[in-house]
Amino acid sequence: MAGGSFKGPGQWRSQADGAQHGDGNVFVQLADMLRRLSDRGVDTSGLQEAIRLAKAGLNDRAAGKLRAVAAELGRQAPSYEVGLRDIADRLPRAGDEPAGKDPDIPGVEPGE
């Protein structure tokens, strides 16, 4: 473990919380949203398509797809609707700094 010796379960919890939220990393949040919706038994095909678009760097199209998925979810899972709209608004646009480059979270770089 980088940064010294293990300090107890609280340290693991702190690191897990930080990794889960990815310091605002929208790609980590999309993966978390996908997992949560799958666990609820919700059809995630639209969300999976949005993630594929985002990974391909087509963020404007991905944001549009996320908003469409959010509108569909509004009836059955309103809190997820709000979360998806927020993520859609925060997807990087052309000229923005690249997202998903956190070296501590492998596998979240766009285009992988």
C-alpha positions, 0 to 999 in steps of 0.5 A: 500500500502506497503512503505508509503502513496500514492504519486500520479499517477506517483507512480502507473505508476512506480509500474505498469512498474516494475510489467510488466517487473518483473525485468527480470522474464522470467515467467512474460515476457512469460505471457506478450508475450502470452497476446500481441500475443493473442491481435494481433490474433496470434495463441498462442498454441505453446507458451502456450505449451512452458509455460506449459513446463516451469512451469513443470520445463522442461526448455530445452524443453520449450526453444526449443519450444520457438525457434520453435514458434519464427521461425514461428512468424518471418514472421508475427511478427519479433519483437516478434521473437526476444523477444521469442528467448531472453526469451528462452536464459534466461530460467533457466537451471539446477543448476541456481537459481530458477526464478519466486520467486518474492513475489510481483508478485503472481502466477508466480512461476514455476509449479503452 
